[in-house]
C-alpha cells in the first residue's frame, strides 16, 4: 500500500483556508476521513470553491438543493459519516465538511459492515467552534469560499535537535554538579574527622555520621520511589478531571515559585565561585531566617524573571523563559534528590516505565482517550498546556506547534545518570570503564528513538520512558552483570564515606587505586 494512502486512511490533519465576502478569514484545522479521495498535500494549483449547506442540513437524506461545484457543509449526527458523504456526492458537491458536536476532533470512520469504495469526494471533520462560525456566515447570506489541503510534516525539525541537546545538557550539568557537591561534602567530612579531638562532644556524632554531614541531600528509598509514582498518577488524574482555567493558574503560580527557587539556587551556586565572601555572609530576614547576601542580591532578579514569564506566558516568545525556569528547577531537584543504589533506581524507573506506558497507551481503554496526551495538550483548559515541560517551537513544520518533553523524562533518568557519575568517582573508574558515559549515551539514544517513534507514528504522542528506561537502566544493569559488579551497584552504591578527597589516598577507608 502506498505510504500516502496509508497516512490518509488512518486520518490526517487538514488545513482549510476560508474567505468570507471576498476577504480571507481564519484558517481552520480539521481531520480527514478514512474514506474518500486523498487530499493534496499542497495548495499550489488549487482554487477556492464556494461553500453551501445541504438541504436538509444534517445530510442524512437526499438534498433538494443541487450543489454542483460546491463544498457541502453539514452537522454531525442522525446518520453515519458515509451516508452524509454519499448525500453530498449525489448532490454534486466536490467535498464535504462535517461540523463536529465537540471542539475536539475524532477520526471519521465507517460504521460496522459499511463500505466506502463508491465515495470519491474528500470529507473533513471540523471543530465545533470553527464550523459554527462558517454556518453563521452562510446564515447571514455571505459568500463563503474554502480551499483545503494536507501538508506533510518534515521528518526531522530543528526543534527536536535543540530539545535533545537541552535535555542531555541539563542531565550532564546536573550530574557534574551533584558529583562536585558530593566531593566537597566528602572533603568537609574528612576535614572534620581529622579535627575530632578538637570538636565539642555534642558535635562528635554528626562529624562521624556521613548522612548527617550531608543533611542537605535527600536519598530516595524503595518506599518513596513507589509512592512517588502513585502520587504522580493521582496528580495526573486530578489534572484530567478538574483541569480548568483557574486550575491552570494555580499550576502556573506553583511553577513560578519552583522556578524562582531553582533559578536562585543555580545562580548562587554559579556565582559563589567568584563571590565567596557574599556567599558566606548571612543576614537574618523576617519569616525566612538567615539568607546569604549573594542570595538576597539575586532574589529580585529571579523573582522578576518568574513573574514576567507568568504574566506573558501565552506570548510566542514565552517558551524561552519557561525553558530557563524549567531547566533551573530540574538542576536544583537533581542536586537535592539522589539515588543511593541501583536497587532503588530499578524500582523507581521500572514503576515510571509502567506509569508512562499505562497513561499513554492503556488509559484509552478506560477513559476513551489518552489521559497523558489530553493533559499535556491542555484540551480541557482552553489549549493552555501544563508548564511542567520543556518546549521548543517547530520552525519548519507547516503545522507549527512545539516539540515538548516532560520534566519526568529528564528528572528520573537524570537521577540514574547522576548516580553513575558519583559511583564512578567513588570507585575511581575511568571514563570508559565506568557507568556514567554509557548511561549518558543510553539516555541520548533513548530520547532519539522516542523522536523516531514520534515521527513514525505521524505525531502521535509517545511515552518517552518506554524507550529511555531500557536504554539507561538496562545498559547499567547489563554492564554491571557483565563486569561482575552488579551486587556492588545494587546494594552498596555510592556514599559519602567512600568518596575520594584530595590528599587522602593513604587514609581514605576505600583505599582503592585508580583503574
C-alpha positions as CSV (number, residue, x, y, z in Angstrom):
1,X,0.0,0.0,0.0
2,X,1.3,3.4,-0.9
3,X,2.6,5.5,2.1
4,X,0.4,8.4,1.1
5,X,-2.7,6.2,1.1
6,X,-1.8,4.7,4.5
7,X,-1.5,8.2,6.1
8,X,-4.8,9.3,4.6
9,X,-6.6,6.1,5.5
10,X,-5.9,6.5,9.3
11,X,-6.9,10.1,9.1
12,X,-4.7,13.1,8.6
13,X,-4.9,16.8,9.7
14,X,-6.2,19.1,7.0
15,X,-5.8,22.9,6.7
16,X,-8.8,24.8,5.4
17,X,-8.4,28.3,4.2
18,X,-11.6,30.4,4.3
19,X,-12.8,33.6,2.6
20,X,-15.9,35.5,3.7
21,X,-17.3,38.2,1.5
22,X,-14.1,38.1,-0.5
23,X,-11.8,38.7,2.5
24,X,-9.6,35.9,3.8
25,X,-10.8,34.7,7.2
26,X,-9.1,32.5,9.8
27,X,-7.6,29.1,8.8
28,X,-9.2,26.0,10.2
29,X,-7.6,22.7,11.1
30,X,-9.7,19.6,10.6
31,X,-9.2,15.8,10.3
32,X,-9.8,13.9,7.1
33,X,-12.0,10.8,6.8
34,X,-10.8,7.3,6.5
35,X,-12.7,7.1,3.2
36,X,-13.0,9.1,0.0
37,X,-10.4,10.9,-2.2
38,X,-6.9,11.7,-0.9
39,X,-6.4,15.3,-0.1
40,X,-3.5,17.0,-1.8
41,X,-0.5,17.9,0.3
42,X,-0.1,21.4,-1.2
43,X,-2.3,24.3,-2.3
44,X,-0.5,25.3,-5.4
45,X,-2.7,25.0,-8.5
46,X,-5.9,24.7,-6.4
47,X,-8.6,27.3,-6.4
48,X,-11.1,28.0,-3.7
49,X,-14.7,26.7,-4.1
50,X,-17.9,28.1,-2.7
51,X,-19.4,26.6,0.4
52,X,-23.1,25.8,1.0
53,X,-25.3,23.8,3.3
54,X,-27.1,20.7,2.3
55,X,-30.9,20.7,2.5
56,X,-31.8,19.1,4.8
57,X,-28.8,20.3,6.8
58,X,-28.0,17.0,8.5
59,X,-27.3,15.4,5.1
60,X,-29.0,12.2,6.1
61,X,-31.5,12.2,3.1
62,X,-31.2,13.3,-0.5
63,X,-30.6,17.1,-0.8
64,X,-33.3,19.0,-2.6
65,X,-30.7,21.7,-3.4
66,X,-28.1,20.9,-6.1
67,X,-24.5,21.7,-5.1
68,X,-22.7,21.2,-8.3
69,X,-19.2,22.6,-7.9
70,X,-19.8,23.5,-4.2
71,X,-18.3,22.2,-0.9
72,X,-21.1,20.9,1.3
73,X,-21.4,21.8,5.0
74,X,-23.3,19.5,7.3
75,X,-23.7,18.9,11.0
76,X,-22.6,15.7,12.7
77,X,-25.3,13.3,13.9
78,X,-28.5,11.4,12.9
79,X,-26.7,9.2,10.5
80,X,-23.2,7.9,9.6
81,X,-20.4,9.8,8.0
82,X,-20.6,7.7,4.9
83,X,-24.3,8.5,4.5
84,X,-23.6,12.2,4.6
85,X,-20.7,11.8,2.1
86,X,-22.9,9.9,-0.3
87,X,-25.7,12.6,0.0
88,X,-23.2,15.4,-0.7
89,X,-21.7,13.4,-3.6
90,X,-25.1,12.7,-5.1
91,X,-25.9,16.5,-4.9
92,X,-22.8,17.2,-7.0
93,X,-20.6,18.5,-4.1
94,X,-16.8,18.3,-4.7
95,X,-16.1,17.9,-1.0
96,X,-17.8,17.5,2.4
97,X,-17.2,19.4,5.7
98,X,-18.8,18.0,8.8
99,X,-19.2,20.2,11.9
100,X,-18.4,18.2,15.0
101,X,-20.6,18.4,18.1
102,X,-17.5,18.9,20.2
103,X,-14.4,21.1,20.0
104,X,-12.1,18.0,20.0
105,X,-11.6,16.2,16.7
106,X,-12.0,12.4,16.2
107,X,-11.4,10.2,13.2
108,X,-14.2,9.8,10.7
109,X,-14.6,6.1,10.3
110,X,-17.1,3.8,8.6
111,X,-19.7,2.0,10.6
112,X,-19.6,-1.7,11.0
113,X,-20.2,-3.7,7.8
114,X,-20.3,-0.4,5.8
115,X,-18.4,0.0,2.6
116,X,-16.9,3.2,1.2
117,X,-15.4,2.3,-2.2
118,X,-18.2,4.3,-4.0
119,X,-17.3,7.5,-2.2
120,X,-14.9,9.6,-4.3
121,X,-15.1,13.1,-2.7
122,X,-12.9,14.0,0.3
123,X,-14.5,14.5,3.7
124,X,-13.2,16.6,6.6
125,X,-14.3,16.9,10.3
126,X,-14.2,20.4,11.7
127,X,-14.1,21.6,15.3
128,X,-17.4,22.8,16.6
129,X,-16.5,26.5,17.0
130,X,-14.9,26.8,13.6
131,X,-17.9,25.0,11.9
132,X,-20.4,27.2,13.7
133,X,-18.5,30.3,12.5
134,X,-18.9,29.2,8.9
135,X,-22.6,28.3,9.5
136,X,-23.3,31.8,10.9
137,X,-21.6,33.4,7.8
138,X,-23.8,31.3,5.5
139,X,-27.0,32.1,7.5
140,X,-26.2,35.8,7.0
141,X,-26.2,35.2,3.2
142,X,-22.5,35.9,3.0
143,X,-20.4,34.3,0.2
144,X,-18.1,31.8,1.8
145,X,-15.3,30.1,-0.1
146,X,-12.9,27.3,1.1
147,X,-9.7,25.7,0.0
148,X,-8.4,22.6,1.7
149,X,-5.0,20.8,1.6
150,X,-3.0,18.5,3.9
151,X,0.7,19.5,4.0
152,X,3.1,16.8,5.2
153,X,5.2,17.3,8.3
154,X,9.0,17.3,7.9
155,X,10.6,14.1,9.2
156,X,13.0,16.0,11.5
157,X,12.6,19.5,12.7
158,X,15.5,21.5,14.2
159,X,13.3,22.0,17.3
160,X,13.8,18.3,18.1
161,X,17.6,18.6,17.8
162,X,17.5,21.6,20.2
163,X,15.3,19.8,22.7
164,X,17.5,16.7,22.6
165,X,20.6,18.9,23.3
166,X,18.7,20.8,26.1
167,X,17.6,17.6,27.8
168,X,21.0,15.9,27.5
169,X,22.9,19.1,28.6
170,X,20.6,19.5,31.6
171,X,21.4,16.0,32.8
172,X,25.1,16.3,32.2
173,X,25.2,19.6,34.1
174,X,23.2,18.2,37.0
175,X,25.4,15.1,37.2
176,X,28.6,17.1,37.4
177,X,27.1,19.5,39.9
178,X,25.9,16.6,42.0
179,X,29.3,14.9,41.9
180,X,31.2,18.0,42.7
181,X,28.9,18.8,45.6
182,X,29.3,15.2,46.9
183,X,33.1,15.6,46.7
184,X,33.0,18.9,48.6
185,X,30.8,17.3,51.2
186,X,33.3,14.4,51.5
187,X,36.2,16.8,51.9
188,X,34.4,18.7,54.6
189,X,33.5,15.4,56.3
190,X,37.1,14.2,56.1
191,X,38.4,17.5,57.5
192,X,36.0,17.3,60.4
193,X,37.1,13.7,61.1
194,X,40.7,14.9,61.4
195,X,39.6,17.5,63.8
196,X,37.6,15.1,66.0
197,X,39.8,15.6,69.1
198,X,39.2,19.4,68.9
199,X,35.4,19.2,68.5
200,X,32.9,19.5,71.4
201,X,31.3,16.3,72.5
202,X,27.9,17.2,71.0
203,X,29.5,17.6,67.5
204,X,31.2,14.2,67.5
205,X,28.1,12.2,66.5
206,X,27.4,14.5,63.5
207,X,31.1,14.5,62.5
208,X,31.3,10.7,62.4
209,X,27.9,10.3,60.6
210,X,28.2,10.9,56.9
211,X,24.5,11.1,56.5
212,X,24.2,14.0,59.0
213,X,27.1,15.7,57.5
214,X,25.3,15.7,54.1
215,X,22.0,16.7,55.5
216,X,21.1,18.9,52.5
217,X,20.7,15.9,50.3
218,X,17.6,13.6,50.2
219,X,18.2,9.9,49.4
220,X,15.3,8.1,47.8
221,X,14.3,4.7,49.3
222,X,12.2,1.9,47.9
223,X,9.0,3.1,49.6
224,X,9.4,6.7,48.5
225,X,10.1,5.5,44.9
226,X,6.8,3.6,44.8
227,X,4.9,6.4,46.5
228,X,6.3,8.9,44.0
229,X,4.8,7.1,41.0
230,X,1.5,6.6,42.8
231,X,1.3,10.2,43.7
232,X,2.2,11.2,40.1
233,X,-0.7,9.0,38.9
234,X,-3.1,10.6,41.4
235,X,-2.0,14.1,40.3
236,X,-2.4,13.2,36.7
237,X,-6.0,12.1,37.4
238,X,-6.6,15.3,39.3
239,X,-5.5,17.3,36.3
240,X,-7.5,15.2,33.9
241,X,-10.8,15.5,35.8
242,X,-10.5,19.0,37.2
243,X,-8.3,20.8,34.6
244,X,-9.7,24.3,34.0
245,X,-8.6,27.9,33.6
246,X,-8.3,28.5,37.3
247,X,-6.6,25.2,37.9
248,X,-4.1,26.1,35.3
249,X,-3.4,29.4,37.1
250,X,-2.6,27.5,40.3
251,X,-0.1,25.3,38.4
252,X,1.4,28.4,36.8
253,X,1.9,30.0,40.3
254,X,3.4,26.8,41.6
255,X,5.7,26.6,38.6
256,X,6.8,30.2,39.1
257,X,7.6,29.6,42.8
258,X,9.6,26.5,41.9
259,X,11.3,28.2,39.0
260,X,12.2,31.2,41.3
261,X,13.8,28.8,43.8
262,X,15.6,26.8,41.2
263,X,16.9,29.8,39.3
264,X,18.1,31.4,42.5
265,X,19.8,28.2,43.7
266,X,21.6,27.8,40.3
267,X,22.8,31.4,40.2
268,X,24.0,31.4,43.8
269,X,26.0,28.2,43.2
270,X,27.4,29.5,40.0
271,X,28.4,33.0,41.3
272,X,29.7,31.7,44.6
273,X,33.0,30.7,42.9
274,X,33.6,34.4,42.1
275,X,31.9,36.0,45.2
276,X,32.7,33.6,48.1
277,X,32.5,36.3,50.7
278,X,29.0,37.3,49.7
279,X,28.0,33.6,49.7
280,X,29.4,33.0,53.2
281,X,27.9,36.2,54.8
282,X,24.4,35.7,56.1
283,X,21.7,38.2,57.1
284,X,18.6,37.5,59.2
285,X,15.4,38.1,57.2
286,X,11.9,38.1,58.8
287,X,10.0,34.8,58.0
288,X,12.9,33.5,56.0
289,X,15.6,33.2,58.7
290,X,19.3,33.5,57.7
291,X,19.9,34.3,54.0
292,X,23.2,34.8,52.3
293,X,24.0,38.2,50.9
294,X,24.5,36.7,47.5
295,X,21.1,35.0,47.5
296,X,19.5,38.2,48.8
297,X,21.1,40.2,46.0
298,X,19.9,37.7,43.3
299,X,16.4,37.3,44.6
300,X,14.9,40.4,42.9
301,X,16.1,39.4,39.5
302,X,14.9,35.8,39.9
303,X,11.5,36.9,41.2
304,X,11.1,39.4,38.4
305,X,12.1,36.8,35.8
306,X,9.5,34.3,37.2
307,X,6.7,36.9,37.4
308,X,7.3,38.3,33.9
309,X,7.1,34.8,32.5
310,X,3.9,34.1,34.4
311,X,2.3,37.3,33.0
312,X,3.4,36.9,29.4
313,X,3.4,33.0,29.3
314,X,1.0,32.9,26.4
315,X,3.2,35.1,24.1
316,X,5.1,33.4,21.3
317,X,8.5,34.0,22.9
318,X,7.5,32.8,26.4
319,X,8.9,29.3,25.7
320,X,12.4,30.7,26.3
321,X,11.5,31.8,29.9
322,X,9.7,28.5,30.5
323,X,12.7,26.5,29.5
324,X,15.1,28.6,31.6
325,X,12.9,28.2,34.7
326,X,12.3,24.6,33.9
327,X,15.9,23.6,33.5
328,X,16.9,25.6,36.7
329,X,14.2,23.7,38.6
330,X,15.4,20.3,37.2
331,X,19.0,21.1,38.1
332,X,18.1,22.0,41.6
333,X,16.0,18.9,42.2
334,X,18.7,16.6,40.8
335,X,21.2,18.4,43.1
336,X,19.0,17.8,46.2
337,X,17.4,14.4,45.5
338,X,19.7,11.4,44.8
339,X,19.6,7.6,44.3
340,X,21.6,5.6,46.8
341,X,22.0,2.5,44.7
342,X,20.8,0.7,41.6
343,X,18.2,-1.3,43.5
344,X,16.2,1.9,44.2
345,X,16.9,3.1,40.7
346,X,15.4,-0.1,39.2
347,X,12.3,0.2,41.3
348,X,11.8,3.9,40.6
349,X,12.4,3.7,36.8
350,X,10.6,0.4,36.5
351,X,7.5,2.0,38.1
352,X,7.9,5.1,36.0
353,X,8.1,2.9,32.8
354,X,4.8,1.3,33.7
355,X,3.3,4.7,34.6
356,X,4.2,6.2,31.2
357,X,3.0,3.2,29.2
358,X,-0.3,2.9,31.1
359,X,-1.3,6.6,30.9
360,X,-0.4,7.0,27.2
361,X,-1.3,3.6,25.6
362,X,-3.6,1.7,28.1
363,X,-5.7,4.6,29.6
364,X,-7.8,5.0,26.4
365,X,-9.3,1.6,27.2
366,X,-10.8,3.0,30.4
367,X,-11.2,6.7,29.6
368,X,-11.8,6.5,25.7
369,X,-8.8,8.9,25.3
370,X,-5.1,9.0,26.3
371,X,-5.1,10.7,29.7
372,X,-1.4,11.8,29.4
373,X,-1.8,13.3,26.0
374,X,-5.1,15.1,26.9
375,X,-3.4,16.7,29.9
376,X,-0.2,17.6,28.1
377,X,-2.1,19.3,25.2
378,X,-4.3,21.2,27.6
379,X,-7.5,20.1,25.9
380,X,-9.6,20.9,28.9
381,X,-8.0,24.3,29.7
382,X,-8.6,26.2,26.5
383,X,-5.5,24.8,24.9
384,X,-3.0,26.0,27.5
385,X,-0.7,23.1,28.3
386,X,0.8,22.5,31.7
387,X,4.0,24.4,32.3
388,X,6.0,21.4,33.7
389,X,7.7,20.7,30.5
390,X,10.4,22.0,28.2
391,X,9.4,23.1,24.7
392,X,10.9,24.5,21.5
393,X,8.8,25.8,18.6
394,X,8.8,23.7,15.4
395,X,10.5,26.0,12.9
396,X,10.0,24.1,9.6
397,X,6.7,22.3,10.4
398,X,3.8,23.6,8.3
399,X,1.5,22.8,11.3
400,X,3.6,24.9,13.7
401,X,3.3,23.9,17.3
402,X,6.1,22.8,19.7
403,X,8.3,19.8,20.4
404,X,7.9,19.1,24.1
405,X,9.4,16.9,26.7
406,X,8.1,16.5,30.3
407,X,10.1,17.1,33.4
408,X,9.8,13.4,34.4
409,X,11.5,12.3,31.2
410,X,14.6,14.3,32.3
411,X,14.4,14.1,36.0
412,X,14.0,10.3,36.5
413,X,16.8,9.2,34.1
414,X,18.8,12.2,35.4
415,X,18.8,10.6,38.8
416,X,20.3,7.5,37.4
417,X,23.0,9.3,35.3
418,X,24.0,11.4,38.3
419,X,24.3,8.3,40.5
420,X,26.5,6.7,37.8
421,X,28.9,9.6,37.8
422,X,29.1,9.6,41.7
423,X,29.7,5.9,41.7
424,X,32.4,6.1,39.1
425,X,34.2,8.8,41.2
426,X,33.9,6.8,44.4
427,X,35.2,3.6,42.7
428,X,37.9,5.7,40.9
429,X,36.8,4.3,37.5
430,X,38.0,5.7,34.2
431,X,35.5,7.1,31.7
432,X,35.2,4.0,29.5
433,X,35.4,1.5,32.4
434,X,32.7,3.4,34.4
435,X,29.0,3.7,34.0
436,X,28.4,7.4,33.6
437,X,29.4,7.6,29.9
438,X,27.3,4.6,28.9
439,X,24.2,5.7,30.8
440,X,24.5,9.1,29.2
441,X,24.8,7.5,25.7
442,X,21.8,5.4,26.7
443,X,19.8,8.4,27.5
444,X,20.7,10.2,24.3
445,X,19.9,7.1,22.3
446,X,16.6,6.5,24.1
447,X,15.4,10.1,23.5
448,X,16.5,9.8,19.9
449,X,14.4,6.6,19.5
450,X,11.5,8.5,21.1
451,X,11.6,11.1,18.3
452,X,11.9,8.4,15.6
453,X,8.8,6.7,17.0
454,X,7.0,10.0,17.2
455,X,7.6,10.7,13.6
456,X,6.9,7.1,12.5
457,X,3.5,7.3,14.3
458,X,2.7,10.6,12.4
459,X,3.0,12.8,15.5
460,X,1.0,10.5,17.8
461,X,2.2,11.0,21.5
462,X,4.8,8.6,22.7
463,X,5.8,7.7,26.3
464,X,9.4,8.7,26.3
465,X,10.3,6.5,29.3
466,X,9.2,3.4,27.2
467,X,12.4,3.9,25.2
468,X,14.7,5.8,27.7
469,X,14.4,3.3,30.7
470,X,15.6,0.3,28.7
471,X,18.4,2.3,27.2
472,X,19.7,3.7,30.5
473,X,18.8,1.3,33.3
474,X,19.1,-1.7,31.0
475,X,22.6,-0.6,29.9
476,X,23.8,-0.1,33.5
477,X,22.3,-3.4,34.7
478,X,23.8,-5.3,31.7
479,X,27.2,-3.7,32.1
480,X,27.2,-4.4,35.9
481,X,26.3,-8.0,35.4
482,X,28.9,-8.5,32.6
483,X,31.7,-6.9,34.8
484,X,30.7,-8.8,37.9
485,X,29.9,-5.5,39.8
486,X,26.1,-5.8,39.8
487,X,26.0,-6.7,43.5
488,X,28.0,-3.6,44.5
489,X,25.8,-1.4,42.3
490,X,22.6,-3.0,43.6
491,X,23.3,-2.7,47.4
492,X,26.4,-0.6,48.0
493,X,26.1,2.2,45.5
494,X,27.8,5.5,46.5
495,X,28.1,7.0,49.9
496,X,29.9,10.0,51.4
497,X,32.4,7.9,53.3
498,X,33.6,6.2,50.1
499,X,34.1,9.5,48.1
500,X,37.7,10.2,47.3
501,X,39.0,13.6,48.5
502,X,42.2,15.5,47.7
503,X,45.2,14.3,49.7
504,X,43.6,11.4,51.4
505,X,44.7,8.4,49.4
506,X,46.7,6.9,52.3
507,X,43.9,7.4,54.8
508,X,40.6,7.0,53.0
509,X,38.5,4.0,54.0
510,X,38.1,2.7,50.4
511,X,41.8,2.8,49.6
512,X,41.3,1.6,46.0
513,X,43.8,2.6,43.4
514,X,42.6,4.2,40.1
515,X,41.9,1.8,37.3
